[in-house]
Amino acid sequence: MTPMTRKTPTVLSSLREFLVANDWPVPKDDGEVLGLLQSFRAYTHVYHDSIQPKVLQHPNIRHSRFYFPDGNIIFLLDNVLFKVHRYFFQRDSPVFSAMFTLPHPERDTAEGEMDEKPVKLTGFTPTDFERFLTLLYPKDFTKTELTGTEAWISVLKIATQFEFASLRALAITRIRNFLVNAPERIAVAKQYGIDNWLVQAYTDLCTRDEPLTLEEGRKVGLEDVIDLYRVRALIRYSSNLNRHHDTIRALVCKEFHLTSASGKEEAEDADI
């Protein structure tokens, strides 16, 4: 006798008790009782599915500014549609240039040609992309609309991901003007691969009199905190260093595995 067969009498008895307790007619035949049981299970399964919360699908909306009637590529970020001109993306980004030249089935609509089939960009917000597009479609060619670190970080994020070299250089230059704090520079430099900032930022932290604060330590990370304290100790207690600037920079490059060329600021002539 299988475990299911052994449990069946108990199930049948329980079901009969349930029917009696609710003044429902009780079939005499066990087969009819099992049929009721199967029907009940099927009903509860359907009912359970019917009461599950539905995930709300927000309809896609067209961006109020960056949805051009004559645009020829449509991007979707979250639920916001942007219709722009692929020329700028092909010209300035080798990533997009390669993407747009990929073949697609002749009878199939290519991604980005209609609202129902946009090119989906993940990892960025609609605000990030809007800020980025203000540089491709400026209202005033004599100045940018972007102000503050956060806005330029949006540009840097997209420019880095899709290899817009000139816009990345511009964003780095503008962000450098806002970030005077060495730990903040290190955090941004490590996240977006701006090695050129690291030597000077590490050197500043190693040679200043004040130790790292807790908040600064969180920004640079535990591994950097340990290396910074080691270099600070060497600077203070090794007589052969003599706090000479070039010697300290060389030590920083060695301890943090940087090249001396990383000390040169990137894109100095991009400050437009």
C-alpha positions as CSV (number, residue, x, y, z in Angstrom):
1,M,0.0,0.0,0.0
2,T,1.4,3.4,-1.0
3,P,1.6,6.4,1.4
4,M,-1.1,8.1,-0.6
5,T,-3.5,5.1,-0.2
6,R,-2.8,5.0,3.5
7,K,-3.7,8.7,3.9
8,T,-6.8,8.6,1.7
9,P,-9.2,7.3,4.4
10,T,-8.1,10.1,6.7
11,V,-8.7,12.7,3.9
12,L,-12.1,11.2,3.1
13,S,-13.1,11.2,6.7
14,S,-12.1,14.8,7.1
15,L,-13.9,15.8,4.0
16,R,-17.1,14.0,5.1
17,E,-16.9,15.7,8.5
18,F,-16.5,19.1,6.7
19,L,-19.6,18.4,4.5
20,V,-21.6,17.3,7.6
21,A,-20.6,20.3,9.6
22,N,-21.8,22.6,6.8
23,D,-25.1,20.7,6.2
24,W,-24.0,19.6,2.8
25,P,-25.1,16.3,1.3
26,V,-22.5,13.5,1.8
27,P,-22.0,11.1,-1.0
28,K,-22.0,7.4,0.1
29,D,-19.5,6.4,-2.6
30,D,-15.8,7.1,-1.8
31,G,-15.2,7.8,-5.5
32,E,-17.7,10.7,-5.4
33,V,-16.1,12.1,-2.3
34,L,-12.7,12.0,-4.0
35,G,-14.3,13.7,-7.0
36,L,-15.5,16.5,-4.8
37,L,-12.0,16.8,-3.3
38,Q,-10.4,17.2,-6.7
39,S,-13.0,19.8,-7.7
40,F,-12.4,21.7,-4.5
41,R,-8.7,21.7,-5.0
42,A,-9.1,23.0,-8.6
43,Y,-11.4,25.7,-7.4
44,T,-9.2,26.9,-4.6
45,H,-6.2,26.9,-7.0
46,V,-8.1,29.1,-9.5
47,Y,-9.4,31.3,-6.8
48,H,-5.9,31.7,-5.2
49,D,-4.5,32.8,-8.6
50,S,-7.3,35.2,-9.1
51,I,-6.7,37.1,-5.9
52,Q,-2.9,37.4,-6.4
53,P,-1.9,41.1,-6.6
54,K,-1.3,42.1,-10.2
55,V,1.9,44.0,-11.1
56,L,0.8,47.4,-12.4
57,Q,2.2,48.1,-15.9
58,H,2.7,51.9,-16.3
59,P,2.1,52.9,-19.9
60,N,5.1,54.4,-21.6
61,I,5.0,58.1,-22.0
62,R,6.8,60.4,-24.5
63,H,9.4,62.8,-23.1
64,S,8.0,66.3,-23.3
65,R,11.2,67.8,-24.9
66,F,13.3,65.0,-26.3
67,Y,10.7,63.2,-28.5
68,F,11.3,64.7,-31.9
69,P,8.8,64.0,-34.7
70,D,11.7,63.6,-37.2
71,G,13.8,61.5,-34.9
72,N,14.8,58.1,-36.2
73,I,15.8,56.2,-33.0
74,I,13.6,55.6,-30.0
75,F,15.0,54.8,-26.5
76,L,13.1,53.7,-23.5
77,L,14.3,54.4,-19.9
78,D,12.0,53.1,-17.2
79,N,8.7,54.1,-18.9
80,V,9.8,57.3,-20.7
81,L,10.3,57.3,-24.5
82,F,13.0,59.5,-26.1
83,K,12.9,59.9,-29.9
84,V,16.2,61.4,-31.1
85,H,18.5,61.3,-34.1
86,R,20.8,58.3,-34.3
87,Y,23.4,60.4,-36.2
88,F,24.8,61.8,-33.0
89,F,25.0,58.4,-31.4
90,Q,26.7,56.8,-34.4
91,R,29.1,59.7,-34.8
92,D,30.3,59.9,-31.2
93,S,29.9,56.4,-29.8
94,P,31.6,53.3,-31.2
95,V,29.2,51.2,-29.1
96,F,26.1,52.7,-30.6
97,S,27.7,52.7,-34.1
98,A,28.3,49.0,-33.8
99,M,24.8,48.4,-32.4
100,F,23.1,50.3,-35.3
101,T,25.0,48.4,-37.9
102,L,23.9,44.9,-36.7
103,P,21.7,43.1,-39.2
104,H,18.1,42.3,-38.5
105,P,15.5,40.2,-40.3
106,E,14.2,42.0,-43.4
107,R,10.5,41.5,-42.5
108,D,11.1,42.4,-38.8
109,T,10.9,45.9,-37.5
110,A,14.3,46.9,-36.0
111,E,14.5,48.0,-32.4
112,G,14.1,51.7,-32.0
113,E,11.9,52.3,-35.0
114,M,8.5,52.4,-33.2
115,D,7.2,53.2,-29.7
116,E,6.2,49.6,-29.2
117,K,9.7,48.3,-29.9
118,P,12.2,50.8,-28.4
119,V,15.8,50.3,-27.6
120,K,15.8,49.8,-23.8
121,L,18.6,51.4,-21.9
122,T,19.1,50.0,-18.4
123,G,21.2,51.2,-15.5
124,F,20.3,54.9,-16.1
125,T,17.3,57.0,-15.1
126,P,15.2,59.1,-17.5
127,T,16.8,62.1,-15.7
128,D,20.3,60.9,-16.5
129,F,19.4,60.6,-20.1
130,E,17.7,63.9,-20.2
131,R,20.8,65.6,-18.8
132,F,22.9,63.8,-21.3
133,L,20.7,65.0,-24.2
134,T,20.9,68.6,-23.2
135,L,24.5,68.5,-24.4
136,L,23.5,67.0,-27.8
137,Y,20.6,69.4,-28.1
138,P,21.6,72.6,-26.3
139,K,19.1,75.5,-26.0
140,D,22.0,77.9,-25.9
141,F,25.4,77.1,-27.6
142,T,27.2,79.6,-25.4
143,K,26.5,77.7,-22.1
144,T,25.2,74.4,-20.8
145,E,22.1,73.8,-18.8
146,L,23.8,71.5,-16.4
147,T,24.9,72.7,-12.9
148,G,26.3,70.8,-10.0
149,T,28.1,67.5,-9.5
150,E,25.1,65.3,-9.7
151,A,24.1,66.5,-13.2
152,W,27.5,66.0,-14.6
153,I,27.8,62.6,-13.0
154,S,24.8,61.6,-15.1
155,V,26.6,62.6,-18.2
156,L,29.8,60.9,-17.1
157,K,27.9,57.7,-16.4
158,I,26.4,57.4,-19.8
159,A,29.4,58.8,-21.7
160,T,31.6,56.2,-20.0
161,Q,29.2,53.3,-20.6
162,F,28.9,54.0,-24.3
163,E,32.3,55.5,-24.9
164,F,31.4,59.1,-25.9
165,A,35.0,60.2,-25.5
166,S,34.6,63.9,-25.9
167,L,31.6,64.1,-23.6
168,R,33.3,62.0,-21.0
169,A,36.3,64.4,-21.1
170,L,34.0,67.4,-20.7
171,A,32.1,65.8,-17.8
172,I,35.4,64.9,-16.1
173,T,36.6,68.5,-16.4
174,R,33.4,70.0,-15.0
175,I,33.2,67.5,-12.1
176,R,36.8,68.2,-11.2
177,N,35.8,71.8,-10.7
178,F,33.2,70.8,-8.2
179,L,35.1,68.0,-6.3
180,V,37.7,69.7,-4.1
181,N,37.5,67.0,-1.5
182,A,40.1,64.3,-2.0
183,P,38.0,61.3,-0.8
184,E,35.1,62.3,-3.1
185,R,37.5,62.5,-6.0
186,I,38.9,59.1,-5.2
187,A,35.4,57.6,-5.0
188,V,34.3,59.0,-8.4
189,A,37.7,58.2,-10.0
190,K,37.5,54.6,-9.0
191,Q,33.9,54.2,-10.1
192,Y,34.4,55.7,-13.5
193,G,38.0,54.8,-14.2
194,I,39.6,58.3,-13.9
195,D,43.1,57.1,-12.9
196,N,44.5,60.6,-13.6
197,W,42.9,61.9,-10.4
198,L,44.2,59.3,-8.0
199,V,47.9,60.1,-7.5
200,Q,47.2,63.7,-6.4
201,A,44.2,62.7,-4.3
202,Y,46.0,60.0,-2.5
203,T,49.1,62.2,-2.1
204,D,46.9,65.0,-0.5
205,L,45.4,62.5,2.0
206,C,48.8,61.1,2.9
207,T,50.5,64.4,3.5
208,R,47.8,66.4,5.3
209,D,47.9,66.7,9.1
210,E,44.4,65.5,9.9
211,P,43.6,61.8,9.9
212,L,40.8,60.3,7.8
213,T,37.3,60.8,9.2
214,L,34.8,57.9,9.4
215,E,32.8,59.4,6.5
216,E,35.9,59.8,4.4
217,G,36.9,56.2,5.1
218,R,33.6,55.0,3.9
219,K,34.0,56.9,0.7
220,V,37.4,55.6,-0.2
221,G,36.9,52.0,1.0
222,L,38.6,49.8,3.6
223,E,41.5,48.7,1.4
224,D,42.4,52.3,0.6
225,V,42.1,53.3,4.3
226,I,44.7,50.6,5.2
227,D,47.1,51.7,2.4
228,L,46.7,55.3,3.3
229,Y,47.6,54.8,6.9
230,R,50.6,52.7,5.9
231,V,51.9,55.4,3.5
232,R,51.2,58.1,6.1
233,A,53.3,56.2,8.6
234,L,56.2,55.8,6.2
235,I,56.1,59.5,5.4
236,R,56.3,60.4,9.0
237,Y,58.8,57.9,10.3
238,S,61.2,57.1,7.4
239,S,64.0,59.6,7.4
240,N,65.0,58.9,3.8
241,L,61.7,60.3,2.5
242,N,62.3,63.8,4.0
243,R,58.7,64.7,3.0
244,H,60.0,65.5,-0.5
245,H,57.0,65.9,-2.8
246,D,58.4,63.8,-5.7
247,T,59.5,61.0,-3.4
248,I,56.1,60.9,-1.7
249,R,54.3,60.8,-5.1
250,A,56.6,57.9,-6.1
251,L,55.7,56.1,-2.9
252,V,52.0,56.7,-3.5
253,C,52.3,55.3,-7.0
254,K,54.1,52.2,-5.7
255,E,51.8,51.5,-2.8
256,F,48.6,52.1,-4.8
257,H,49.9,50.4,-8.0
258,L,49.6,53.5,-10.1
259,T,51.8,54.8,-12.9
260,S,53.4,58.2,-12.6
261,A,51.6,59.2,-15.8
262,S,48.3,58.9,-13.8
263,G,49.3,62.1,-12.0
264,K,48.6,64.2,-15.1
265,E,45.1,65.6,-15.2
266,E,42.9,64.2,-18.0
267,A,41.4,66.4,-20.7
268,E,42.8,69.7,-19.6
269,D,41.8,71.4,-22.8
270,A,38.2,70.1,-22.6
271,D,37.0,72.9,-20.3
272,I,34.6,74.6,-22.6
